[in-house]
Amino acid sequence: KKINQSLSTLSNVIRALTEPGREHIPYRDSKLTRILQDSLGGNFKTTLIVTCSPHFFNLEETISSLKFGLRAKFVQNNVHVNQTRSADELEKLVSLLTAELEEVKRHAAQLEKRIEGGETTQEKHEDTLELAEKVVALEKQRAEDYLLVEELKDKMKQMQERESSKMTASAQQRTAFEALKVEAERLKGKLNTDREAFVFQHDLDLEE
């Protein structure tokens, strides 16, 4: 019963993904569709294999499976590269974006001066609007990258602090171990001395 319910929910999810303008996708209606959420419309490359029987006895199941596979063909996944930049790479990217932003601002200022001087046309006005939009986009991208750089710097600082704590703890453990080793050698020497004294006393008792 649970298997049939999960397969029915899977069919509903496939149908919802292929319907234009559909906002809600019922991934959470079953554990199967929740597990397959990234494979259905997510960041996965998904392959669906539909198995069919050529026997006439299984005609209805075969047609149903083929219809399901046909619907699944129209599901589009949003695939992108999972890439995490380091703090140095993000700093370089921020520097490049800053330089590009300054160049765009300089060019926009020149166009504004030309417009104020009366040398304006419709095309120049459109260029100015396009440059203004580009400036806004670059500023937004630079702000996002700056936040990422700061976040990575904090993570690197935390990792360095943890490593430093581990090294301090390791040094303390080595010091304690050396102290125990010295104490063990001292006790060993004392035991040897006591044993020699006992043997010497025992030999004297035997001679008497």
N, C-alpha and C positions, 0 to 999 in steps of 0.2 A: 504493500500500500504506500509506504514512504517512497519507494523507488518510483512508482507511477506518479506520485505527487511532485517529486523533484523533476522528473522528465516533463511533466505538464508545465511546471513553472519555467523550465528551460525554454520550452516552446513559446511561452508568453514573453519571455525576455527577448528572444530572437524576433518575435513579431513587433515588440515595442521598439526595438532598435532600428527596424526597417520602416517604421511609420514616420513620415516627415512631420516635423513639428512636435513630436512627442517628447515631453520634458522628463516625466517620471519613468524610470526603468525599475521594475520590481526585482532587483538583485537580492534583496533581503528576505524574499518570501520562502527561500529554501537554502539549506547549507550548500547544495551543489552549485547554484547560481552565484552564491556569495563567494565561493572558492574560485569560480570561473569569471569573476567580475573583470579582472584585468585582461583575460583572454577574449572577452566579448566587448569590443568597443574601447579597450584600454591600450596599454603600451606593450602589447605582446604581438608576436607573429604567430597566428593561430592556423592550424590545419584541421579540417573536419573531414573525417572518413565516414561515409555512409555505406553501410553493408546492406545488401538486398539479396533476396532469394529469387531465383528464376522460376520457381515452382508456382503453378497457378493457384495452389492452395493458399499461398502467402501474398496474393495479389493486393489485398487492402493494405497490409503492413508495408509492402514495397512502395505502393503509391504514396502512402503517408510519409515514409522515410525520404522519398525523393522530393516531396513538397517541402519537407523540413530543410533538406539540404539546399534547395533552391532559395528559400528565404534566407538561410544563413549566408549564402553567397553575397548578399547585398549589405551585410554588416561591414562597416568600415572602422578599422582600428586606427587610433591616433598614435602612430609610432614616432618616437624621438630617441636620440642617443642619450643614454644615461652617463653623463659626464660631470665630474666634480672637479672644479678648478682649484688649484692651490692658492694661497694668499699672494704669492709672488705673481702668479699669472693674472689674478684679478687686479692687482695693483697696476700691472702693465696695461691691462685693458682699460682701467679707469684713466690712466694717463693718455692713452690713445683717444678715448672718447672726449676727454677734456680738450685735447689739441684740436680734434675735429669740431667740437662745439665752438671753440674760440674762432676757428676759421669761418664757420657758418655765421656766427654773430658778426664778424667783420664784414663778410659779404652782404649780410642783411642791412648793416648800417650804411654801406655804400649805396645799396638800392634805395633805402629810405631817403638819403640825401638827393639822389637823382629824382625821386618822386617829388620831394619838396621843391626842387628846382624847376618843376614843370615838365621834365622829360619823362612823362609816364605814358604808358600804353596798357592795354588790357593784359597783354602777355606778361609785361613786367609786374603788373599788380598780382597776377596769378603766381609768378615766380616768388614774389615776396611772401605771399600766403603759404606757399609750399615750404619756403625756408623757415618761416615762423613755426610751422607744424614740426619740421625737422628739429628745430631748436628745442621745442618742448619734449619731443621724443628722446632726444639725446640727453637732456637734463634728467628725465625720468630714469633712463637706463643707467646714467652715471650714479644717481642716488641709490638705485637698487644694488649696483655693483659695489658701491662704497659700503653699504650695510653688510654685504656678504664678506667683504674684506675684514671689516671690524669683527664680524662673528667668527671668522676663521682665526683671526689673531687671538681672540679670547679663548677659543678652543685650544690653540697651540700653547698659550700661556698656561692653561689648566693642565695640559698634558706634561709640560715642563715641570710644573709644580708637583704633579704626581710622581714623575720620574725622580725629582729631587728628594721627595719624601721617601720613596723606595730606596734610594741610594743611602739616605741617612739611616733608615731602619736597618739596611744591610750592614752598614758600618758598625752600628751599635751591636748587632748580632755577632759580627766578627770579633768585636772587643770583648763581649761577654764570653764567647767561645774560647778566646785566648786566655781569659782570666780563669775559666774552668779548667783549661788544659794545664795552666801553671799550678792550680790548686791540686789537680790530680797527680802531677809529678811530685809535688811536695808530700802528699799523702803516701804516694808510692815509696818515696825515699824514707819516710818515717816508718812505714811498715817494714821495709828492708832492715832498717837500723834496729827496730824492736825485735825482729826475728833473729838477727845475728846476736843480739844481747841475750835472747832467750836460749838460743843454742849454746852460747858460751857458758851461761849459768848452768844449763842442763849437763854439759860435759864436766864442769867442776863438781856437781853433785854426784855424778857417777864415779869420779876419781876418789872422792871421799868415801 
